Amino acid sequence: MHPVAKAIWFIESHFGRAIALSEIAAMAGMSRHHLSRRFGEMTGQNLNRYLRARRLSEAARQLAAGAEDILAVALDAGYGSHEAFTRAFREEFGLTPEALRAKGDLAGLTLQEPIRMSAIEKTDLPTPRIETLDAFTITGLAADFAPGKAAGIPALWQKFNDYFGHIPGQVDKTAYGLCTMLGDGKAGFRYLAGARVSTGDDLPAEFETVTLPAQAWAIFLHQGHVNGIPATVDAAFRTWLPASGRTVGAFPDVLEFYGEDFDPETGLGRVEIWLPLADRMTNP
């Protein structure tokens, strides 16, 4: 995986806390100087400027949505005081955080969207194991994503990880990413970052809960960094499914499984891609 892609993934997964350039460089396996240079060459942006703009853009979204505590938004964006945050926010957008909150929308603001991270090219797809599982329930944070905007998913996981391990009824220390296409002719998909639970009671109000039906699954072991998941999913649909004689099930479109050894700091560990399967076989 390219060091710049690693850096982008790390930023998108951790910008809710203070990140030093040296930390990003260490994760990417390069010196700060070389990473900054390569980042600029590949993206056309300054690395520090990108990190700053991403934090402030996410803060702007919270404020436009009516966030009550501006200091909390400032702290989440990596600023130690209301004053420092206000100064940086005005420099970025030309208005104060208070003014944007009162305005209540993002019209006229130029936000920094996540840079789309290129997928790892996959040459081999492991043979999946087929398992039939009982119905189970997943709960977590969900959001809609437009086509080609999946680069924002790490930020959703970043928010969910604050709850992980403290969710009422959480079954174990594994996690799931549930992806479903939007209905009613809408483009895009809905993604839920969650965990398996035994009950849907006493959950945070912002959580969405989904019960998956009893069904068979084709389970593929994903190899390498988490950023390569789209390539594994593509290979499963493009190569394995047509040759298997199986038909994909109705729900969900794709389920990602993250084992207990998965490390969100590095993006490495056991990851599986689960495709739901219909009951009946069809001819290849």
VEXDO-592049 format. One record per residue: residue in three letters; x, y, z of N, C-alpha, C, O in turn. Coordinates in steps of 0.02 Angstrom, whole numbers, padded with zeros to 5 digits, always signed. Atoms other than C-alpha are relative to their C-alpha. Layout:
N
alaXYZXYZXYZXYZ
...
# end
This chain:
284
met+00043-00060+00000+00000+00000+00000+00044+00062+00000+00093+00065+00037
his-00041-00059+00005+00069+00171-00046+00001+00039+00065-00052+00045+00098
pro-00004-00037-00063+00132+00274+00103-00048+00059+00004-00074+00074+00058
val+00047-00057-00001+00024+00423+00053-00071-00025+00013-00108+00008+00050
ala+00066+00029-00014-00132+00313+00051-00006-00020+00073-00058-00011+00104
lys-00001+00016-00071-00083+00251+00224-00010+00063+00042-00047+00063+00091
ala+00006-00063-00037-00065+00431+00283-00071+00027-00002-00097+00049+00049
ile+00069-00025+00007-00236+00480+00216-00047-00042+00043-00090-00016+00078
trp+00043+00044-00041-00318+00328+00297+00009+00016+00074-00040+00020+00111
phe-00013-00013-00071-00234+00367+00464-00031+00066+00021-00060+00071+00075
ile+00031-00064-00016-00290+00549+00459-00075-00007+00006-00105+00018+00053
glu+00073+00007+00000-00469+00502+00417-00025-00042+00059-00083-00035+00079
ser+00019+00043-00056-00471+00375+00558+00015+00031+00068-00008+00006+00119
his-00024-00026-00065-00393+00487+00692-00004+00076+00007+00022+00102+00056
phe-00005-00073-00005-00422+00672+00656-00041+00029+00058-00038+00089+00070
gly+00037-00023-00059-00538+00681+00808+00044+00009+00061+00019+00029+00113
arg-00046-00013-00055-00384+00689+00918+00062+00032-00029+00071+00036-00090
ala-00061-00032+00023-00218+00778+00911+00046-00051-00034+00061-00103-00006
ile-00046+00044+00038-00105+00699+00779+00061+00040-00019+00056+00094-00049
ala-00062-00033+00020+00076+00747+00757+00022-00027-00068+00009-00084-00085
leu-00025+00021+00066+00156+00742+00585+00047-00059+00007+00047-00103-00036
ser-00047+00056-00010+00289+00625+00656-00039-00066+00009-00015-00118-00013
glu+00040+00060-00009+00151+00502+00705-00027-00026-00067-00028-00086-00080
ile+00025+00019+00066+00076+00504+00530+00056-00030-00041+00047-00080-00075
ala-00057+00024+00038+00248+00482+00454+00021-00069+00022+00038-00112-00019
ala-00019+00066-00025+00289+00335+00567-00048-00054-00024-00027-00109-00042
met+00049+00049+00023+00127+00248+00520+00009-00013-00075-00003-00069-00098
ala-00009+00008+00072+00165+00278+00335+00067-00031-00018+00078-00051-00075
gly-00065+00030+00012+00343+00214+00354+00048+00045-00038+00091+00021-00075
met-00043-00048+00033+00427+00373+00292+00021+00055+00049-00009+00062+00103
ser-00018-00058-00040+00517+00523+00364-00052+00055-00010-00088+00054-00060
arg+00048-00055+00007+00414+00680+00394+00013+00039-00065-00034+00057-00100
his-00018-00038+00060+00507+00769+00255-00024-00035-00063-00056-00004-00106
his+00018+00035+00062+00481+00634+00125-00075-00011-00006-00103-00008-00061
leu+00072+00008+00004+00301+00604+00172-00034+00065-00022-00078+00064-00065
ser+00029-00065+00019+00259+00789+00160+00011+00014-00074-00034+00039-00109
arg-00015-00012+00071+00344+00798-00009-00044-00045-00045-00073-00021-00093
arg+00039+00046+00042+00258+00642-00079-00075+00015+00005-00110+00009-00045
phe+00071-00017-00008+00089+00695-00008-00017+00058-00047-00068+00057-00081
gly+00012-00057+00043+00103+00861-00099+00001-00019-00074-00039+00006-00113
glu-00006+00021+00070+00157+00778-00262-00062-00039-00023-00084-00031-00079
met+00055+00044+00019+00014+00653-00261-00069+00032+00006-00114+00015-00031
thr+00066-00029-00012-00129+00760-00195-00005+00074-00020-00060+00100-00027
gly+00001-00071+00014-00078+00938-00237-00015+00042+00061-00030+00102+00055
gln+00016-00036-00062-00105+00986-00055+00057-00008+00050+00094-00057+00049
asn-00047+00004-00056+00003+01024+00095-00030-00046+00053-00089-00042+00069
leu+00024+00049-00048-00010+00884+00224-00030+00032+00062-00085+00014+00083
asn+00026-00034-00059-00030+00996+00376-00063+00039-00016-00110+00042+00024
arg+00059-00039+00020-00153+01105+00282-00061-00046-00009-00117-00028+00009
tyr+00055+00048+00009-00257+00953+00235-00029-00022+00066-00090-00023+00075
leu+00023+00022-00065-00266+00892+00414-00040+00056+00035-00093+00043+00063
arg+00034-00057-00031-00315+01065+00476-00069+00011-00032-00118+00022+00002
ala+00063-00013+00036-00448+01087+00342-00051-00055+00012-00111-00041+00016
arg+00046+00055-00014-00523+00915+00374-00032+00009+00069-00093-00001+00076
arg+00026-00009-00068-00541+00950+00560-00051+00058+00001-00105+00051+00031
leu+00045-00058-00001-00620+01120+00531-00063-00013-00041-00117+00012-00024
ser+00059+00016+00040-00736+01053+00397-00049-00043+00039-00109-00032+00035
glu+00044+00041-00041-00804+00920+00513-00030+00041+00057-00088+00031+00076
ala+00027-00045-00052-00822+01052+00649-00056+00043-00029-00107+00055+00004
ala+00051-00042+00032-00920+01161+00527-00065-00039-00009-00119-00012+00000
arg+00061+00041+00007-01041+01018+00493-00037-00007+00067-00098-00004+00069
gln+00032+00005-00065-01072+00996+00679-00034+00066+00019-00090+00065+00046
leu+00028-00065-00019-01102+01182+00704-00062+00016-00042-00111+00042-00015
ala+00058-00013+00043-01219+01197+00555-00059-00043+00021-00117-00024+00009
ala+00053+00044-00024-01317+01053+00630-00026+00020+00068-00072-00011+00094
gly+00026-00027-00063-01340+01154+00790+00036-00024+00062+00005-00025+00115
ala-00037+00023-00059-01204+01088+00907-00005+00052+00056+00006+00111+00045
glu+00012-00046-00056-01239+01163+01078+00065+00026+00031+00069+00085+00049
asp-00061-00019-00036-01063+01165+01151+00057+00012-00049+00087-00035-00075
ile-00052-00017+00048-00940+01257+01040+00069-00021+00025+00112-00042-00014
leu-00064+00021-00027-00795+01220+01158+00011-00075-00011+00067-00096-00027
ala-00006+00072+00013-00830+01033+01142+00018-00013-00072+00059-00057-00087
val-00016+00006+00071-00826+01051+00953+00073+00019-00012+00109-00013-00050
ala-00069-00023+00007-00662+01146+00968+00049-00053+00024+00100-00066-00008
leu-00043+00052-00027-00584+01011+01076+00003-00061-00045+00056-00090-00055
asp+00002+00057+00047-00641+00875+00956+00041+00014-00062+00067-00031-00094
ala-00038-00019+00060-00557+00972+00816+00074+00009+00014+00112+00027-00030
gly-00071-00004-00017-00392+00973+00910+00024+00067+00025+00084+00079+00029
tyr-00019-00066-00025-00396+01151+00978-00010+00003+00076-00059-00022+00102
gly+00001-00001-00072-00359+01185+01160-00041+00053+00033-00051+00053+00093
ser+00040-00055-00029-00465+01340+01181-00050+00025-00051-00043+00015-00111
his+00051-00030+00043-00618+01427+01113+00031+00053-00045+00014+00059-00104
glu-00031-00055+00037-00510+01574+01059+00041-00026-00059+00035+00001-00115
ala-00041+00027+00054-00387+01470+00957-00043-00029-00055-00029-00022-00114
phe+00046+00030+00048-00529+01377+00874-00035+00054-00042-00039+00048-00103
thr+00035-00055+00035-00623+01538+00831+00046+00033-00051+00025+00049-00106
arg-00048-00032+00045-00467+01615+00755+00013-00043-00062+00011-00018-00118
ala-00012+00045+00056-00430+01462+00647-00062-00007-00044-00058-00010-00105
phe+00063+00008+00037-00613+01444+00598-00014+00061-00043-00035+00053-00101
arg+00011-00061+00039-00626+01626+00542+00048+00003-00058+00030+00025-00113
glu-00049+00000+00054-00466+01609+00441-00020-00048-00056-00008-00035-00114
glu+00018+00052+00049-00534+01452+00356-00063+00019-00039-00066+00009-00100
phe+00065-00008+00031-00713+01505+00321-00026+00072-00004-00076+00086-00037
gly+00020-00070+00004-00725+01694+00346-00057+00019+00045-00086+00072+00037
leu+00051-00016-00050-00851+01686+00489+00015-00039+00064+00054-00087+00063
thr-00014+00031-00064-00853+01636+00672-00042-00063+00008-00093-00072-00026
pro+00041+00059-00014-00916+01470+00740-00071+00018+00022-00119-00015+00002
glu+00065-00022-00023-01059+01563+00825-00044+00021-00059-00104+00007-00061
ala+00038-00024+00058-01110+01643+00660-00025-00058-00042-00081-00057-00068
leu+00022+00057+00040-01115+01476+00570-00056-00038+00036-00104-00060+00004
arg+00052+00035-00037-01217+01395+00708-00066+00037-00006-00119+00006-00014
ala+00061-00039+00007-01342+01538+00699-00028-00004-00071-00089-00003-00081
lys+00021+00005+00069-01347+01526+00510-00033-00067-00014-00085-00070-00048
gly+00031+00065+00005-01383+01340+00517+00006-00037-00065-00028-00087-00075
asp-00012+00038+00061-01321+01287+00346+00071+00014-00025+00103+00061-00002
leu-00069-00003+00024-01158+01263+00250+00006+00036-00067+00060+00035-00098
ala-00002-00034+00065-01203+01364+00096+00054+00054+00000+00060+00093+00047
gly-00053-00049+00007-01057+01468+00036+00066-00019+00029+00116+00016+00019
leu-00063+00023-00030-00925+01370+00132+00033-00052-00046+00000-00095-00074
thr-00039+00049+00038-00788+01275+00043+00030-00049+00050+00079-00033+00084
leu-00023+00050-00047-00764+01116+00143+00053-00045-00031+00053-00057-00092
gln-00050+00048+00023-00617+00998+00131-00030-00070+00006-00039-00094+00062
glu+00026+00068-00001-00687+00828+00083+00058-00049+00005+00115-00032-00013
pro-00054+00050-00003-00588+00668+00115+00028-00014-00069-00009-00020-00118
ile-00032+00021+00062-00463+00628-00021-00016-00074-00011-00007-00114+00035
arg+00016+00070+00014-00517+00468-00105+00063-00042-00001+00110-00027-00038
met-00059+00043-00006-00394+00332-00059-00004-00055-00052-00055-00089-00058
ser+00000+00051+00052-00345+00216-00200+00003-00069+00031+00037-00079+00081
ala+00002+00069-00025-00381+00032-00173+00063-00038-00021+00094-00024-00072
ile-00055+00044+00017-00246-00099-00170-00021-00048-00056-00076-00076-00053
glu+00017+00046+00054-00242-00201-00329+00003-00072+00026+00051-00091+00059
lys+00002+00069-00023-00292-00380-00294+00008-00047-00059-00025-00039-00111
thr-00009+00048+00053-00232-00524-00399-00031-00068+00018-00051-00106-00026
asp+00027+00064-00023-00295-00670-00294-00057+00012+00049-00053+00057+00091
leu+00055-00003-00047-00459-00696-00203-00004-00068+00035-00015-00119+00002
pro+00003+00064-00035-00457-00829-00067-00068-00034-00009-00119+00000-00013
thr+00062+00037+00003-00587-00966-00081-00039+00012+00064-00011+00004+00119
pro+00037-00015-00062-00726-00921+00040-00023-00064+00035-00028-00117+00004
arg+00035+00053-00035-00799-01032+00173-00074+00019+00001-00091+00078+00003
ile+00072-00012+00001-00988-01051+00171-00027-00020+00069-00018-00076+00091
glu+00029+00013-00066-01077-01037+00338-00073+00022+00001-00090+00073-00028
thr+00070-00019-00011-01261-01035+00384-00007+00021+00073+00007-00019+00118
leu+00004-00028-00067-01293-00925+00536-00071+00019+00017-00111+00037-00026
asp+00064-00024-00025-01443-00886+00642-00004+00075-00006+00047+00109-00018
ala+00009-00073+00001-01516-00711+00642+00040+00031+00058+00045+00002+00111
phe-00034-00036-00054-01415-00585+00742-00008+00075-00010-00027+00098-00064
thr+00014-00072+00000-01423-00400+00784+00064+00040+00007+00108+00024+00046
ile-00057-00047+00000-01298-00261+00751-00026+00070+00015-00079+00089-00010
thr+00019-00069-00014-01307-00085+00821+00061+00045-00004+00117+00023+00010
gly-00056-00047+00005-01200+00069+00794-00020+00065-00033-00079+00083-00033
leu+00011-00064+00033-01182+00233+00702-00004-00010-00076+00035-00048-00105
ala+00011+00009+00072-01245+00247+00523-00003+00068-00034-00020+00119-00004
ala+00003-00061+00040-01234+00376+00385-00008-00019-00074+00011-00074-00094
asp+00006+00010+00072-01276+00392+00200+00060+00029-00035+00086+00082-00016
phe-00058-00022+00038-01136+00409+00074-00019+00002-00074-00051-00044-00100
ala+00012-00006+00072-01147+00470-00105+00048-00046-00037+00099-00066-00010
pro-00046+00042+00039-01069+00365-00244+00070+00031-00003+00077+00091-00016
gly-00069-00024+00003-00880+00379-00238+00023+00039+00061+00077+00067+00061
lys-00017-00039-00060-00881+00458-00064+00016-00045+00059+00010-00024+00116
ala-00013+00046-00054-00831+00305+00037+00060+00020+00042+00071-00009+00095
ala-00058-00022-00039-00674+00396+00095-00020+00029+00067+00023+00036+00111
gly+00022-00027-00064-00779+00468+00235-00016-00053+00052-00031-00036+00110
ile+00018+00054-00047-00811+00298+00316+00047-00003+00060+00023-00013+00116
pro-00043+00002-00060-00655+00301+00428-00020+00050+00054-00011+00036+00113
ala+00022-00049-00049-00723+00457+00512-00059-00025+00040-00065-00011+00100
leu+00057+00030-00035-00883+00363+00555+00025-00051+00051+00000-00054+00107
trp-00029+00048-00047-00780+00224+00633+00034+00036+00058+00032+00013+00115
gln-00034-00038-00052-00681+00353+00728-00049+00020+00055-00033+00016+00115
lys+00052-00019-00049-00841+00413+00812-00026-00062+00037-00037-00060+00098
phe+00027+00060-00032-00905+00236+00843+00048-00030+00050+00026-00057+00101
asn-00049+00031-00045-00743+00180+00925-00003+00028+00071+00020-00004+00118
asp+00008-00029-00067-00782+00297+01071-00051-00040+00041-00049-00038+00102
tyr+00052+00039-00034-00930+00183+01112+00021-00074+00008-00002-00108+00053
phe-00016+00072+00004-00850+00015+01071+00027-00026+00067+00071+00003+00098
gly-00019+00030-00063-00832-00098+01222-00043+00022+00059-00038-00006+00113
his+00043-00026-00054-00960+00001+01323-00073+00000-00022-00114+00036+00008
ile+00068+00001+00026-01118-00038+01224-00042-00050+00039-00022-00108+00046
pro+00042+00047-00037-01260-00115+01326-00017-00061-00043-00041-00055-00099
gly+00016+00062+00036-01280-00297+01275+00051-00021-00052+00038-00068-00089
gln-00050+00019+00050-01121-00302+01169+00023-00071+00012+00040-00089+00068
val-00013+00072-00006-01084-00485+01134+00074-00015+00008+00093-00055+00051
asp-00072+00016-00003-00896-00484+01105+00039+00061-00023+00012+00117-00025
lys-00043-00056+00019-00752-00376+01045+00012+00002-00075+00061+00030-00098
thr-00004-00006+00072-00782-00398+00859-00045+00057-00023-00089+00079+00013
ala+00039-00056+00027-00854-00261+00748-00023-00018-00070+00004-00063-00102
tyr+00030+00013+00066-00957-00255+00589-00012+00066-00037-00032+00116-00008
gly+00018-00055+00043-00975-00136+00444-00053-00024-00049-00040-00067-00090
leu+00056+00023+00040-01144-00155+00360-00015+00051-00055-00025+00110-00041
cys+00010-00044+00057-01170-00084+00186-00062-00021-00039-00069-00079-00058
thr+00060+00012+00039-01338-00069+00097-00012+00057-00049-00001+00115-00032
met+00014-00052+00049-01386+00024-00061-00064+00036+00020-00110+00006+00049
leu+00059-00039-00016-01512+00164-00040-00057-00019-00047-00046-00035-00105
gly+00057+00018+00040-01687+00127-00101-00034+00059-00033-00008+00115-00031
asp+00040-00053+00031-01819+00228-00194+00038+00036-00056+00028+00096-00066
gly-00036-00030+00055-01703+00258-00340+00055+00049+00019+00083+00083-00025
lys-00053-00046-00022-01578+00357-00235+00068-00030-00013+00079-00090-00005
ala-00068+00023+00011-01395+00347-00280+00038+00000+00067+00025+00042+00110
gly-00041+00001-00060-01270+00298-00146-00018-00060+00044-00054-00104+00024
phe+00009+00056-00046-01270+00182+00004+00000+00024+00072+00023+00079+00087
arg+00000-00013-00071-01297+00177+00190+00049-00048+00033+00049-00108+00020
tyr-00051+00040-00033-01155+00116+00300-00008+00006+00075-00014+00061+00102
leu+00006+00002-00073-01169+00063+00482+00064-00030+00029+00082-00086+00012
ala-00057+00025-00038-01015+00045+00593-00026-00023+00067-00050+00018+00106
gly+00033+00023-00060-01070-00066+00735+00031-00062+00031+00084-00085+00010
ala-00020+00060-00036-01055-00213+00852-00061-00044+00010-00118-00021+00007
arg+00055+00047-00012-01159-00367+00886-00025+00006+00072+00015+00010+00118
val+00029-00006-00067-01279-00355+01033-00053-00054+00010-00081-00081-00038
ser+00050+00050-00017-01394-00475+01123-00068+00031+00011-00118-00005+00012
thr+00063-00035-00012-01527-00344+01155+00003+00070-00030+00058+00098-00037
gly+00002-00068+00027-01583-00179+01082-00020+00051+00051-00040+00107+00034
asp+00022-00045-00054-01620-00101+01251+00056+00045+00024+00115+00027+00022
asp-00045-00047-00033-01538+00051+01332+00058+00023-00044+00112+00037-00019
leu-00053-00021+00046-01438+00097+01177+00001+00076-00007-00051+00108+00004
pro-00002-00072+00012-01378+00274+01139-00052+00022-00051-00065-00015-00099
ala+00054-00023+00043-01512+00377+01054+00022+00006-00073-00018-00002-00119
glu-00025-00009+00068-01401+00407+00902+00015-00066-00036+00034-00065-00094
phe-00015+00064+00030-01378+00221+00870-00057-00024-00045-00115-00008-00034
glu+00048+00034+00044-01464+00126+00730+00010-00075+00009+00066-00100+00011
thr-00003+00071-00013-01506-00057+00758-00030-00039-00058-00084-00023-00083
val+00021+00040+00058-01521-00188+00620+00004-00074+00019+00054-00096+00047
thr-00001+00072-00010-01567-00372+00635+00009-00035-00067-00031-00025-00113
leu-00014+00037+00061-01492-00483+00501-00035-00067+00002-00033-00100+00054
pro+00038+00063-00001-01595-00635+00449+00045-00061+00002+00104-00057-00015
ala-00036+00064+00005-01543-00816+00467+00011-00015-00074-00036-00015-00113
gln-00016+00013+00070-01454-00858+00305+00070-00027-00007+00108-00029+00041
ala-00068+00023+00015-01299-00928+00222+00042+00060-00022+00018+00108-00051
trp-00047-00053+00018-01145-00820+00198+00061-00031-00035+00085-00084-00016
ala-00065+00015+00028-00994-00831+00084+00050+00047+00034+00044+00108+00028
ile-00044-00040-00043-00852-00772+00196+00071-00002-00028+00103-00055-00030
phe-00066-00007+00030-00691-00709+00116+00048+00032+00049+00032+00083+00080
leu-00052-00031-00041-00533-00675+00215+00034+00056-00040+00063+00043-00093
his-00033-00056+00033-00471-00502+00167+00073+00000+00018+00091-00008+00077
gln-00072+00002-00012-00283-00495+00148+00029+00070-00007+00018+00105-00056
gly-00034-00065+00003-00182-00340+00190-00035+00055+00038-00076+00042+00082
his+00025-00058-00035-00226-00166+00245-00075+00010-00012-00102-00009-00065
val+00073-00011+00005-00407-00115+00277-00019+00043-00059-00075+00039-00084
asn+00015-00043+00056-00395+00012+00138-00012-00039-00065-00040-00011-00113
gly+00011+00041+00060-00399-00131+00012-00066-00035-00002-00079-00074-00048
ile+00065+00034-00002-00574-00188+00061-00040+00008-00065-00067-00041-00089
pro+00039-00006+00062-00658-00113-00095+00022-00047-00055-00019-00072-00094
ala-00025+00045+00052-00546-00218-00207-00021-00072+00014-00036-00109-00033
thr+00022+00068-00018-00589-00378-00112-00074-00008-00015-00095-00060-00042
val+00071+00002+00014-00774-00339-00123-00013-00004-00075-00054-00044-00098
asp+00008+00001+00073-00759-00303-00308+00017-00068-00029-00019-00093-00073
ala-00020+00066+00026-00667-00467-00339-00051-00053+00018-00064-00099-00022
ala+00050+00049-00020-00798-00565-00241-00060+00002-00046-00086-00051-00065
phe+00058-00006+00044-00939-00497-00348+00018-00014-00073-00022-00044-00110
arg-00018+00002+00070-00844-00492-00511+00025-00069-00022+00013-00090-00079
thr-00029+00064+00020-00755-00661-00509-00031-00060+00035-00052-00107+00001
trp+00025+00060-00034-00816-00779-00373-00074-00011-00010-00094-00067-00026
leu+00072+00009+00002-01003-00748-00377-00024-00028-00068-00063-00076-00067
pro+00024+00028+00064-01029-00777-00566+00020-00073-00010-00017-00111-00041
ala-00024+00068+00011-00926-00937-00560-00027-00049+00052-00020-00110+00043
ser+00019+00043-00056-01002-01005-00400-00067-00035-00010-00081-00086+00021
gly+00066+00027+00007-01178-01039-00460-00047+00022+00056-00103-00002+00060
arg+00041-00024-00054-01243-00947-00308-00031+00068-00018-00008+00102-00064
thr+00034-00064+00008-01361-00798-00299+00007+00039+00064-00003+00012+00118
val-00008-00041-00060-01330-00655-00181-00067+00011+00033-00119+00017+00000
gly+00061-00009-00038-01458-00633-00043-00025+00072-00004+00007+00116-00033
ala+00032-00065+00006-01573-00485-00022+00028+00052+00048+00027+00112+00033
phe-00022-00050-00050-01496-00405+00134+00052-00031+00045+00045-00089+00067
pro-00018-00065+00028-01372-00334+00167+00037-00009-00066+00042-00066-00091
asp-00039+00007+00061-01270-00297+00012+00068-00031+00016+00091-00078-00018
val-00065+00025-00022-01104-00327+00101+00005+00010+00076-00020+00059+00103
leu-00014-00007-00071-01053-00357+00282+00075-00009+00011+00104-00059-00011
glu-00071+00004-00018-00877-00323+00344+00006-00025+00072-00031-00001+00116
phe-00011+00026-00067-00815-00420+00495+00071+00017+00022+00119+00005-00014
tyr-00065-00018-00028-00672-00356+00605+00012-00041+00063-00023-00033+00113
gly-00014+00044-00056-00596-00484+00722+00028+00036+00060+00044+00095+00057
glu-00024-00030-00062-00538-00454+00899+00072+00024-00006+00092+00069+00032
asp-00070-00022+00007-00358-00436+00840+00007+00058-00049+00063+00082-00059
phe-00005-00057+00046-00401-00297+00716+00020+00062+00039-00009+00078+00091
asp-00027-00059-00034-00305-00140+00763-00020+00062-00040+00008+00073-00094
pro+00020-00060+00037-00391+00024+00710+00056+00051-00006+00053+00096-00047
glu-00056-00046+00005-00227+00114+00741+00042-00012-00062+00066+00035-00093
thr-00041+00017+00058-00137+00021+00602-00040-00020-00061-00014-00019-00116
gly+00041+00024+00056-00282-00041+00495+00016-00071-00019-00001-00093-00074
leu-00020+00068+00013-00215-00218+00508-00031-00047+00051-00048-00027+00106
gly+00032+00050-00043-00285-00378+00583-00050-00039-00041-00057-00029-00102
arg+00047+00043+00036-00418-00504+00539-00061+00039-00024-00098+00068+00016
val+00058-00031+00031-00547-00434+00418-00030-00051-00048+00006-00082-00087
glu+00034+00045+00046-00677-00538+00326-00055+00039-00036-00085+00085-00009
ile+00054-00028+00040-00799-00492+00189-00054-00054-00007-00041-00108-00032
trp+00056+00048+00001-00969-00578+00204-00051+00020-00053-00076+00076-00053
leu+00053-00011+00049-01087-00594+00056-00059-00045+00019-00051-00105+00027
pro+00058+00041-00015-01265-00652+00097-00019-00041-00061-00014-00017-00118
leu+00017+00044+00055-01322-00799-00009-00073-00020+00003-00100-00034+00057
ala+00068+00026+00004-01495-00847-00068+00002-00075+00011+00054-00106+00006
asp+00002+00070-00019-01553-01021-00022+00017-00047-00058+00052-00097-00049
arg-00006+00048+00055-01556-01100-00193+00061+00011-00043+00083+00068-00053
met-00055-00002+00048-01414-01141-00309-00027+00013-00069-00083-00006-00085
thr+00017-00007+00071-01418-01087-00490+00058-00026-00041+00113-00033-00015
asn-00055+00025+00042-01316-01151-00636+00051+00055-00012+00032+00113-00021
pro-00052-00050+00014-01149-01063-00663-00009+00031-00069+00030+00074-00089
# end
